[in-house]
Amino acid sequence: MGEESTRTEYAIKQVGDRYYPVIIDRKAGGHYEIKNPMTGGVLSYNNPEAAEKYVQRAREGEGQ
């Protein structure tokens, strides 16, 4: 569980017709919503494909 736990886990939460990329925090037993840097609110999308693309980019960016 050592180095695996340092890697950030992402998921997509659906609420109504919106999709929210979130960061999973297993130690706290929950998740964090991601802030939208353009609006200061919570990042959300109106389709699951766009939310999944965000999660893929975030995972790739972490690997560098």
C-alpha positions, -999 to 999 in steps of 0.1 A, spaced: 0 0 0 31 23 2 37 39 -32 3 29 -46 -14 52 -21 5 83 -33 -10 81 -67 -41 103 -71 -73 84 -79 -100 101 -100 -137 92 -106 -167 108 -121 -198 116 -100 -232 121 -117 -257 145 -101 -288 150 -123 -276 158 -158 -241 170 -147 -209 150 -144 -183 160 -119 -147 148 -120 -136 141 -84 -105 131 -65 -110 100 -43 -96 102 -8 -96 67 6 -81 77 39 -109 102 46 -135 78 31 -148 103 5 -140 124 -24 -131 160 -33 -147 180 -61 -123 198 -84 -124 236 -87 -130 252 -121 -101 277 -125 -121 299 -148 -151 304 -126 -139 295 -91 -169 271 -88 -170 233 -91 -158 217 -123 -187 199 -141 -196 188 -176 -230 181 -193 -218 148 -209 -198 118 -195 -173 118 -224 -161 153 -216 -157 144 -179 -138 112 -188 -114 132 -211 -107 155 -182 -99 125 -159 -76 110 -186 -57 143 -190 -53 146 -152 -39 111 -150 -15 117 -178 -3 150 -163 4 132 -130 26 107 -147 51 133 -158 
